[in-house]
Amino acid sequence: MQVLQVISLLLDYPKPELIEARAELEGLIEQSTLAANDKAALLEFLHSRCEMRLMDWQSEYDSLFERGRALSLLLFEHVHGESRDRGQAMVDLNNQYKQAGLELGVKELPDYIPLYLEFLSTQGDDNARLGLEEVAHILALLTARLEQRGSNYSLLFEVLLHASGIDIDLDDVRRQIADEKRDDTAKALDKVWEEEAVTFTGTDQTQGCPTAQHRPSESQRRDQFVPLNTDELLQSGNAQPRKVSGI
């Protein structure tokens, strides 16, 4: 499911190389097996973003994904938060990557959504769909929260949700988050940064954005799939807010 690599790039931090690759990305979207409506949504997002000034795009990206926890691009923020279970979930997912031939850099967090999508793009359509199914409730939650903030990044998550094949009532998710308090205000952020930072590798994870520098090779096994530990999320049917690359 190569289109997942396209969405991975669109969800990563915007860079000039992304805009330069616009024509190639459009071609990959057109050639994908996505439904016509989903192709149109991706093309609409790509067109609108590439027509923006890059600095404006980067500024909006920072304000959405680098402030607060509600829109975290780290999967396990929405499942485990800062609990000890999150560390073990990180280890399990990292082992899954290693089994498939993917070695992460020291600053890379395995549950970073663009990295996870790039991994799934190498695993064949069936395994990719299973991987999306595992995180479908997180995708639905992010879709609804981004819609609430009026961001067309919601289109990307809705396309991923459709690709998962899981039927989730987005209207129900929208109702559940309707009264959520924003966690990206100055007061909310001050409260977050008063808490001790949690790390999983013994190094400072805040020095840079995680990127997929070491990608799976063409010879890696494509039959590897170990379900993510999202049982808590699936049982509750909802998740509470917690904090948080080329072709």
C-alpha positions in Angstrom: 0.0 0.0 0.0 2.4 2.6 -1.3 0.0 5.5 -0.8 0.7 5.2 3.0 4.2 6.4 2.3 2.7 9.5 0.6 0.5 10.1 3.6 3.5 9.6 5.9 5.4 12.4 4.1 2.4 14.7 4.3 2.1 14.1 8.0 5.8 14.7 8.6 7.2 18.2 9.2 6.8 20.2 5.9 10.1 20.7 4.0 11.0 22.2 0.6 11.7 18.7 -0.8 8.0 17.8 -0.3 6.8 20.6 -2.4 9.4 19.8 -5.1 8.1 16.2 -5.2 4.5 17.4 -5.7 4.1 15.9 -9.2 5.4 12.6 -8.1 3.2 12.5 -5.1 0.2 13.3 -7.2 1.0 10.4 -9.5 1.3 8.0 -6.6 -2.1 9.1 -5.3 -3.7 8.7 -8.7 -2.2 5.2 -9.1 -3.3 4.1 -5.7 -6.2 1.7 -5.1 -8.0 4.2 -2.8 -11.6 5.1 -3.4 -12.2 8.1 -5.8 -13.3 10.3 -2.9 -10.2 9.5 -0.9 -7.9 10.2 -3.8 -9.7 13.6 -4.3 -9.3 14.4 -0.6 -5.5 13.7 -0.7 -5.1 15.7 -3.9 -7.0 18.6 -2.4 -4.8 18.6 0.7 -1.6 18.4 -1.4 -2.7 21.2 -3.7 -3.8 23.5 -0.9 -0.6 23.0 1.1 1.8 23.3 -1.8 0.2 26.6 -2.7 0.9 28.0 0.8 4.1 29.8 1.8 6.3 27.1 3.3 6.8 29.1 6.5 3.1 29.4 7.0 2.6 25.7 6.5 5.4 25.0 9.0 4.0 27.4 11.5 0.6 25.8 11.4 2.1 22.4 11.7 4.0 23.4 14.8 0.8 25.0 16.4 -1.2 21.8 15.7 1.2 18.9 16.5 3.9 20.4 18.7 1.6 22.1 21.3 -0.3 20.1 23.8 -1.1 16.4 23.7 -4.6 16.1 22.1 -3.1 16.1 18.6 0.0 14.1 19.4 1.5 12.2 16.5 2.8 9.6 18.9 0.3 6.7 19.0 0.9 5.6 22.5 0.2 9.1 23.9 -3.4 8.3 23.2 -3.3 4.9 24.8 -0.8 4.9 27.7 0.0 8.5 28.3 3.0 8.7 30.7 2.3 5.3 32.3 4.9 2.6 32.6 3.0 0.6 30.1 4.0 3.0 27.4 7.7 2.1 27.7 7.0 -1.6 27.2 4.7 -0.8 24.2 7.6 1.2 22.7 9.9 -1.8 23.1 7.4 -4.2 21.6 6.8 -2.0 18.5 10.5 -1.4 18.1 11.1 -5.2 18.1 8.4 -5.5 15.4 10.4 -3.1 13.3 13.6 -4.9 13.8 12.0 -8.2 12.8 11.1 -6.5 9.5 14.6 -5.2 9.0 14.0 -1.6 10.1 16.6 0.0 12.5 15.6 3.3 14.1 18.0 6.1 15.0 18.6 7.0 18.6 16.2 9.9 18.5 13.4 8.1 16.7 10.3 7.1 18.6 8.7 4.0 17.1 5.1 5.2 17.6 5.6 8.3 15.6 2.7 8.1 13.1 4.6 9.0 9.9 7.2 6.4 10.7 4.5 3.8 11.5 2.8 4.5 8.2 6.1 4.2 6.3 6.7 0.9 7.9 3.2 -0.3 7.0 3.7 0.7 3.4 6.3 -2.0 3.1 4.3 -4.8 4.6 1.9 -5.6 1.8 -1.8 -4.5 1.5 -3.2 -7.1 4.0 -0.7 -6.4 6.7 -1.0 -2.6 6.1 -4.7 -2.8 6.6 -4.3 -4.8 9.8 -1.9 -2.2 11.1 -4.3 0.6 10.4 -7.1 -1.4 11.9 -5.1 -1.6 15.2 -5.0 2.2 15.5 -8.4 3.0 13.9 -9.8 4.5 17.1 -6.8 6.8 17.4 -7.2 7.8 13.7 -10.9 8.6 14.4 -10.0 10.7 17.4 -7.5 12.7 15.6 -9.9 13.2 12.6 -12.5 14.7 14.9 -10.1 16.9 16.9 -8.6 18.3 13.7 -12.1 19.0 12.3 -12.9 20.8 15.5 -9.9 23.1 14.9 -10.8 23.7 11.3 -7.7 22.0 9.9 -7.7 20.1 6.6 -5.1 17.7 8.2 -8.3 15.9 9.2 -8.6 14.7 5.6 -5.4 12.7 5.9 -6.6 10.8 9.0 -10.1 10.2 7.5 -8.5 8.6 4.4 -6.4 6.4 6.7 -9.5 5.5 8.6 -11.2 4.5 5.4 -8.2 2.5 4.3 -8.4 0.5 7.6 -11.8 -0.9 6.6 -13.1 -0.3 10.2 -16.5 1.3 10.4 -16.3 3.9 13.2 -19.1 6.3 13.9 -17.3 9.6 13.6 -20.4 11.5 14.7 -20.2 9.6 18.0 -16.5 10.6 18.4 -17.3 14.2 17.6 -20.0 14.2 20.4 -17.5 12.7 22.8 -14.9 15.4 22.3 -17.4 18.3 21.9 -16.7 19.6 25.4 -13.0 18.9 25.6 -10.9 21.8 26.9 -8.0 22.8 24.6 -4.7 21.7 25.9 -2.6 24.0 23.7 -3.3 27.2 25.7 -0.5 29.0 27.5 -1.9 27.9 30.9 -2.3 24.3 29.8 1.2 24.1 28.4 2.7 25.6 31.5 1.1 22.8 33.5 2.4 20.2 31.2 6.0 21.4 31.3 6.0 21.5 35.1 5.8 17.7 34.9 9.0 15.7 34.6 9.8 14.6 31.0 9.6 10.9 30.3 12.2 9.3 28.1 12.6 5.7 26.9 16.2 5.6 25.6 18.0 7.5 28.2 18.6 10.4 25.8 16.9 13.7 25.2 14.1 13.1 22.8 13.3 16.7 22.4 16.4 17.6 20.3 14.8 16.9 17.0 11.8 15.5 15.2 11.9 11.8 14.6 12.3 10.8 10.9 12.6 7.5 9.1 16.3 7.7 8.2 16.7 3.9 8.2 14.0 2.5 6.0 13.1 -1.2 5.5 15.0 -2.8 2.6 13.3 -4.3 -0.3 14.4 -7.8 0.9 12.8 -7.4 4.4 10.1 -9.9 5.4 6.6 -8.7 4.5 4.7 -11.3 6.6 5.6 -9.8 9.9 2.7 -8.3 11.9 2.4 -8.0 15.6 -0.7 -6.2 16.9 -0.1 -3.0 18.7 -1.0 -3.0 22.4 -4.1 -0.8 22.0 -6.5 -3.0 24.0 -7.3 -0.2 26.5 -8.3 2.1 23.7 -10.4 -0.5 22.0 -12.2 -1.4 25.2 -13.1 2.1 26.0 -14.0 3.2 22.5 -12.4 6.5 23.2 -9.0 8.0 24.2 -8.2 10.9 26.4 -5.6 13.5 25.4 -1.9 12.9 26.3 1.4 14.7 25.0 3.8 14.8 22.5 10.7 11.0 5.7 11.4 11.3 1.2 10.3 8.9 -1.3 
